Amino acid sequence: MQGQAALWPNLLYSSIVKSILQIVAVLLLASCAAEPEKVSSPKLIGAWKSDFDSTTLTCEDTGLFTLTFTGPKTRPIVGDYTFDGKILTFRNRPETKLCVDEIGVYEIKIDGSLLIARKVKDFCPLREKQMDHSWTRVKEAGVGSSAVSATEK
């Protein structure tokens, strides 16, 4: 009996360690699968027109972006974005039905009303074709409203 009693603390310790390791593994997996944290910047929020073909990029303070094209029968690309002041990361939403959950990463430089995007990586061909250019601001975020025309200021 004493031999079995001596094993009990080892078994207890072992099951506690196993439980802790399982919890840690679940938390690590959950953090990898989680949506990126929504980060927006007043510099980016608003509407931008592509100098390439007049496509409009709208970035809302909620972390939602929309790429609206000028051509007929072209559905907009809608998704989530994060922006840390230098790196802009896109992820298309399922309703876009194009490159769903595909990540696009761009280095962004904003100088006044000019936004210059340089692709870091993007495997969504349509978004890549549109984004890797310069953009001119047409609307910016305003106090108490979602966007204010740059010409209204």
Residue frames relative to the residue before (quaternion, step in Angstrom):
aa qw qx qy qz dx dy dz
M 1.0000 0.0000 0.0000 0.0000 0.00 0.00 0.00
Q 0.6421 0.5265 -0.3466 0.4363 3.56 0.97 -0.79
G 0.6066 0.5586 -0.3514 0.4433 3.60 1.05 -0.64
Q 0.6654 0.4825 -0.2987 0.4850 3.56 1.03 -0.80
A 0.6324 0.5309 -0.3286 0.4585 3.59 1.01 -0.77
A 0.6453 0.5141 -0.3206 0.4652 3.60 1.03 -0.71
L 0.6481 0.5207 -0.3181 0.4557 3.61 1.10 -0.58
W 0.5549 0.6559 -0.3836 0.3388 3.60 1.11 -0.69
P 0.6730 0.4709 -0.3290 0.4660 3.69 0.76 -0.83
N 0.6391 0.5250 -0.3290 0.4558 3.62 1.04 -0.73
L 0.6557 0.4973 -0.3055 0.4791 3.57 1.02 -0.84
L 0.6411 0.5202 -0.3202 0.4647 3.56 0.98 -0.88
Y 0.6596 0.5034 -0.3001 0.4706 3.54 0.90 -0.95
S 0.6600 0.5196 -0.3038 0.4496 3.53 0.93 -0.89
S 0.6847 0.4685 -0.3023 0.4693 3.63 0.88 -0.84
I 0.6125 0.5300 -0.3504 0.4703 3.61 1.08 -0.64
V 0.6512 0.5059 -0.3102 0.4730 3.57 0.92 -0.92
K 0.6492 0.5111 -0.3229 0.4615 3.60 0.92 -0.86
S 0.6552 0.5120 -0.3146 0.4578 3.59 0.94 -0.87
I 0.6530 0.5070 -0.3146 0.4665 3.57 0.94 -0.87
L 0.6579 0.5046 -0.3110 0.4646 3.59 0.93 -0.86
Q 0.6358 0.5188 -0.3309 0.4660 3.60 1.02 -0.74
I 0.6501 0.5080 -0.3161 0.4684 3.59 0.95 -0.86
V 0.6476 0.5125 -0.3165 0.4667 3.58 0.93 -0.88
A 0.6531 0.5126 -0.3184 0.4575 3.59 0.93 -0.85
V 0.6508 0.5075 -0.3168 0.4675 3.60 0.95 -0.84
L 0.6614 0.5031 -0.3079 0.4633 3.60 0.93 -0.86
L 0.6433 0.5144 -0.3234 0.4659 3.59 0.99 -0.76
L 0.6586 0.4930 -0.3089 0.4773 3.59 0.95 -0.84
A 0.6542 0.5131 -0.3175 0.4560 3.58 0.94 -0.84
S 0.6683 0.4938 -0.3200 0.4550 3.60 0.93 -0.77
C 0.6401 0.5164 -0.3307 0.4629 3.61 1.08 -0.61
A 0.7232 0.4420 -0.2430 0.4717 3.59 1.01 -0.78
A 0.5277 0.6638 -0.4047 0.3421 3.59 1.20 -0.32
E 0.5898 -0.5500 0.4617 0.3693 3.51 -1.26 0.51
P 0.5170 -0.6102 0.4680 0.3761 3.59 -1.05 0.56
E 0.5666 -0.5971 0.4421 0.3563 3.55 -1.10 0.70
K 0.4556 -0.6845 0.4997 0.2724 3.55 -0.96 0.90
V 0.0520 0.7753 -0.6250 0.0751 3.54 -0.71 1.10
S 0.0194 0.7959 -0.6045 0.0260 3.56 -0.78 0.95
S 0.2167 -0.7598 0.6018 0.1161 3.52 -1.27 0.36
P 0.5405 -0.6217 0.4490 0.3459 3.60 -0.96 0.77
K 0.5919 0.5788 -0.3679 0.4234 3.59 1.14 -0.55
L 0.7440 0.4139 -0.2131 0.4793 3.60 1.04 -0.79
I 0.6007 0.6028 -0.3650 0.3775 3.60 1.02 -0.79
G 0.6046 0.5238 -0.4337 0.4147 3.55 -0.97 0.97
A 0.5674 -0.5842 0.4571 0.3575 3.55 -1.26 -0.42
W 0.1181 -0.7813 0.6128 0.0109 3.52 -1.07 0.93
K 0.2334 -0.7614 0.5897 0.1346 3.60 -0.99 0.82
S 0.4646 -0.6965 0.4835 0.2555 3.55 -0.88 1.03
D 0.3836 -0.7046 0.5493 0.2339 3.56 -0.98 0.86
F 0.5634 0.6053 -0.3641 0.4284 3.57 1.34 -0.18
D 0.8360 -0.1192 0.1212 0.5218 3.61 0.74 -1.02
S 0.5844 -0.6280 0.3469 0.3792 3.61 1.19 0.44
T 0.3184 0.7024 -0.5509 0.3190 3.60 1.14 0.49
T 0.2794 -0.7624 0.5598 0.1652 3.58 -1.07 0.70
L 0.1577 -0.7445 0.6443 0.0755 3.55 -1.00 0.96
T 0.0507 -0.7838 0.6189 0.0067 3.56 -0.75 1.07
C 0.0818 -0.7784 0.6222 0.0151 3.57 -0.87 1.04
E 0.1927 -0.7978 0.5657 0.0797 3.56 -0.61 1.18
D 0.5998 -0.5879 0.4071 0.3590 3.56 -1.19 0.49
T 0.5821 0.5821 -0.3614 0.4378 3.59 1.29 -0.11
G 0.5560 -0.6001 0.3979 0.4153 3.59 1.26 -0.21
L 0.5346 0.6018 -0.4053 0.4333 3.59 1.28 0.29
F 0.0693 -0.7805 0.6186 0.0586 3.59 -1.01 0.79
T 0.1025 -0.7613 0.6363 0.0711 3.54 -1.28 0.51
L 0.1424 -0.7332 0.6585 0.0924 3.55 -1.03 0.89
T 0.0669 -0.8076 0.5857 -0.0116 3.58 -0.49 1.23
F 0.2645 -0.8014 0.5254 0.1086 3.54 -0.67 1.17
T 0.5120 -0.6715 0.4554 0.2822 3.56 -1.22 0.53
G 0.6149 0.5952 -0.3447 0.3858 3.60 1.12 -0.50
P 0.5713 -0.5884 0.4404 0.3653 3.58 -1.22 0.43
K 0.8438 0.1901 -0.1550 0.4773 3.54 -1.25 0.59
T 0.5251 0.6009 -0.4313 0.4209 3.58 1.09 0.61
R 0.3002 -0.7647 0.5488 0.1546 3.54 -0.60 1.19
P 0.5031 -0.6448 0.4709 0.3308 3.59 -1.04 0.64
I 0.3875 -0.6474 0.5920 0.2833 3.53 -1.31 0.36
V 0.0594 -0.7934 0.6058 -0.0105 3.56 -0.82 1.06
G 0.2292 0.7848 -0.5541 0.1565 3.57 -0.96 0.81
D 0.5617 -0.5657 0.4811 0.3649 3.48 -1.37 -0.29
Y 0.0845 -0.7910 0.6031 0.0580 3.54 -1.19 0.55
T 0.1448 -0.7174 0.6657 0.1455 3.49 -1.38 0.31
F 0.0385 -0.7897 0.6123 -0.0022 3.57 -1.13 0.66
D 0.1742 -0.8156 0.5467 0.0750 3.57 -0.66 1.09
G 0.6794 -0.4539 0.2854 0.5009 3.58 1.27 0.25
K 0.7851 0.1969 -0.1152 0.5758 3.56 1.27 -0.37
I 0.7815 0.2489 -0.1174 0.5599 3.59 0.95 -0.91
L 0.1497 -0.7700 0.6188 0.0418 3.56 -0.85 1.12
T 0.0672 -0.8027 0.5925 -0.0063 3.56 -0.74 1.12
F 0.1645 -0.7905 0.5877 0.0523 3.56 -0.84 1.09
R 0.0148 0.7397 -0.6718 -0.0366 3.54 -1.33 0.49
N 0.3586 -0.7480 0.5210 0.2013 3.59 -0.59 1.17
R 0.4088 -0.6930 0.5440 0.2380 3.55 -1.13 0.75
P 0.6689 -0.5287 0.3485 0.3894 3.60 -1.22 0.48
E 0.6347 0.5515 -0.3529 0.4104 3.63 0.99 -0.70
T 0.5537 0.5987 -0.3899 0.4277 3.59 1.24 -0.29
K 0.1732 -0.8247 0.5104 0.1713 3.57 1.14 -0.74
L 0.6601 0.4153 -0.3118 0.5427 3.56 1.17 0.60
C 0.8439 -0.0696 0.0188 0.5316 3.57 -0.71 1.08
V 0.0843 0.8359 -0.5360 0.0832 3.59 0.96 0.86
D 0.8489 0.0767 -0.1297 0.5067 3.54 -0.92 1.08
E 0.4453 0.6683 -0.4725 0.3630 3.60 1.23 0.19
I 0.3248 -0.7634 0.5340 0.1631 3.57 -0.80 1.07
G 0.0628 -0.7589 0.6471 0.0379 3.54 -1.10 0.83
V 0.0990 -0.8078 0.5809 0.0124 3.57 -0.79 1.03
Y 0.0068 -0.8059 0.5893 -0.0564 3.56 -0.84 1.09
E 0.3451 -0.6759 0.6052 0.2403 3.52 -1.15 0.69
I 0.1506 -0.8223 0.5485 0.0156 3.55 -0.73 1.14
K 0.0414 -0.7470 0.6625 0.0378 3.52 -1.11 0.79
I 0.0953 -0.7853 0.6111 0.0287 3.57 -0.77 1.08
D 0.0204 0.7827 -0.6182 0.0689 3.54 -0.74 1.15
G 0.8049 -0.1422 0.0457 0.5743 3.56 -0.09 1.33
S 0.7946 -0.2421 0.2002 0.5196 3.57 -0.64 -1.12
L 0.5999 0.5404 -0.3608 0.4668 3.60 1.24 0.35
L 0.0979 -0.7602 0.6413 0.0339 3.54 -0.97 0.97
I 0.0885 -0.7815 0.6164 0.0384 3.57 -0.82 0.98
A 0.1280 -0.7966 0.5902 0.0267 3.56 -0.71 1.15
R 0.0430 -0.7706 0.6357 0.0116 3.54 -0.98 0.95
K 0.4376 -0.7253 0.4699 0.2484 3.55 -0.66 1.15
V 0.2321 -0.7134 0.6466 0.1380 3.51 -1.11 0.90
K 0.7256 -0.2606 0.1673 0.6145 3.56 0.98 -0.99
D 0.1897 0.7477 -0.6214 0.1369 3.54 -1.09 0.80
F 0.1490 -0.8101 0.5644 0.0543 3.56 -0.70 1.10
C 0.5291 0.5666 -0.4303 0.4625 3.58 1.26 0.42
P 0.3682 -0.7978 0.4243 0.2189 3.63 -0.11 1.26
L 0.6826 0.4837 -0.3124 0.4500 3.63 0.87 -0.83
R 0.6590 0.4877 -0.3104 0.4811 3.58 0.93 -0.85
E 0.6373 0.5322 -0.3203 0.4561 3.58 0.99 -0.85
K 0.6468 0.5262 -0.3140 0.4541 3.59 0.93 -0.90
Q 0.7075 0.4648 -0.2578 0.4658 3.58 0.99 -0.85
M 0.7470 0.4809 -0.2392 0.3918 3.56 0.80 -1.01
D 0.6876 0.5275 -0.2987 0.3997 3.59 0.91 -0.82
H 0.5537 0.5632 -0.3968 0.4677 3.57 0.82 1.13
S 0.5536 -0.5540 0.4693 0.4078 3.54 -1.29 -0.25
W 0.1927 -0.7703 0.6049 0.0597 3.54 -1.27 0.68
T 0.2376 -0.7540 0.5958 0.1417 3.57 -1.15 0.68
R 0.4754 -0.6853 0.4744 0.2817 3.57 -0.89 0.98
V 0.1095 -0.7793 0.6139 0.0626 3.56 -1.02 0.90
K 0.7699 0.0447 -0.0497 0.6347 3.60 1.26 -0.44
E 0.0994 -0.7826 0.6104 0.0709 3.54 -1.10 0.68
A 0.6490 -0.5165 0.3825 0.4070 3.52 -1.27 0.35
G 0.1351 -0.7828 0.6033 0.0704 3.54 -1.07 0.78
V 0.6119 -0.5457 0.4132 0.3962 3.56 -1.21 0.38
G 0.8499 0.1208 -0.1122 0.5004 3.57 -0.75 1.06
S 0.7401 0.2944 -0.2354 0.5570 3.61 1.19 0.19
S 0.6088 -0.5860 0.3890 0.3669 3.56 -1.21 0.43
A 0.7931 -0.1214 0.0866 0.5906 3.61 0.99 -0.69
V 0.1451 -0.7579 0.6316 0.0742 3.52 -1.19 0.69
S 0.5315 -0.6323 0.4551 0.3325 3.56 -0.95 0.87
A 0.5125 -0.6562 0.4609 0.3072 3.57 -0.96 0.88
T 0.6627 0.4996 -0.3091 0.4645 3.59 1.15 -0.52
E 0.5960 0.5829 -0.3611 0.4179 3.62 1.23 -0.34
K 0.6126 0.5902 -0.3437 0.3977 3.61 1.19 -0.38
